[in-house]
Amino acid sequence: MGQANQYSTALLFEIHDSRFANLLEECLKESEHLTAPEGDTTFGFWMQTLADLHLLDMELKGLAETYKIDPLTRTVEFTGDETRIQYRIAHLEKVRGKKTLYAELVDAYGDTNAYAFHNLYPYKGKFYPRVVRTLINAFNLDKDALLLDPFNGSGTTTHEASLMGIQSVGVDITPIGVMLARLKDELLFLSEDDLAFSLDDLTDILRAIENRR
Ligand SMILES: C[S@@+](CC[C@H](N)C(=O)[O-])C[C@H]1O[C@@H](n2cnc3c(N)ncnc32)[C@H](O)[C@@H]1O
C-alpha cells in the first residue's frame, strides 16, 4: 500500500511537473515577446505609463531630426546623430544596437536615482535625475549652454547638467542644499591625488569632524 502510494505520488508529480513545465514554457515564450522588443533602437519594459512615453517623445523632439515611436513593439525609428543620442537619452535602452550610457549607469548602480552621487543625501523634494535629463534633452542644451536652477535644493539639476558636460548655476536659500550640491559636483571631479591622505591628514580630518568644523 505504502509502495503504491509512493508510485502514485511520483506519478502525480510527474503530471504536475510536465503541466507546470508546459505552462512555464508558454509563459516564458509570452514574456520573451513582451520583454525583448525586436529592433535595434528600443525602450525598456520598465516604461509602462503614458507619462514615460511622453517623456521619451520630449527627448526625441529635442535630440532627433525625425522619429517615430512604436509603443506596441517598444521600438523607435529615427534620423539624427545616433552617437549623441546614445550618450544623452534617458528613455531608451539601446540606440542602433548599442546600450545607452544612461542604461549603463542605471544598471551599474542598480537604481535610476542613485548613480554618480545623486543619492548622497535624501534631500526632501529633490527632482528625479531622469526627468531633469529629459528636460535638458528636450531643450537640446549643449556645452555652450548655461543652465540656471534658482531653486536648486541639493542640486539634482546642476549635478545632472555636470554629468552631461553642461555648465550650470544653482541657487538655494538653504545652506545645506548649497553644501550638498557643491559636494556632489566636487566628488565627480575628484582626482586620485586628492585621496592620498597621510595618517596625520586623516587624524586632522577626524578631529575637525569631532569638533564639528
Ligand atoms: C523642490 S526643491 C528643488 C529641487 C531641485 N531643483 C533639484 O534639482 O533637486 C525646492 C527648493 O526651493 C528652495 N527655495 C524655496 N524658496 C526659495 C527662495 N525664496 N530662494 C531660493 N530658494 C528657495 C528650497 O530651499 C528647496 O530646496
The ligand as a Gaussian input file, in Angstrom:
#p B3LYP/6-31G(d) Opt

LIG

0 1
 C       11.742000      71.093000      -4.843000
 S       13.203000      71.711000      -4.119000
 C       14.229000      71.907000      -5.516000
 C       14.741000      70.638000      -6.136000
 C       15.901000      70.912000      -7.073000
 N       15.554000      71.845000      -8.138000
 C       16.541000      69.650000      -7.629000
 O       17.091000      69.705000      -8.764000
 O       16.545000      68.563000      -6.990000
 C       12.757000      73.422000      -3.819000
 C       13.872000      74.243000      -3.225000
 O       13.498000      75.621000      -3.292000
 C       14.171000      76.307000      -2.259000
 N       13.579000      77.633000      -2.062000
 C       12.346000      77.960000      -1.626000
 N       12.183000      79.295000      -1.588000
 C       13.344000      79.838000      -2.033000
 C       13.776000      81.181000      -2.258000
 N       12.996000      82.226000      -1.999000
 N       15.014000      81.379000      -2.741000
 C       15.834000      80.325000      -3.011000
 N       15.468000      79.038000      -2.820000
 C       14.245000      78.783000      -2.339000
 C       14.025000      75.350000      -1.092000
 O       15.026000      75.587000      -0.101000
 C       14.153000      73.966000      -1.761000
 O       15.466000      73.462000      -1.614000

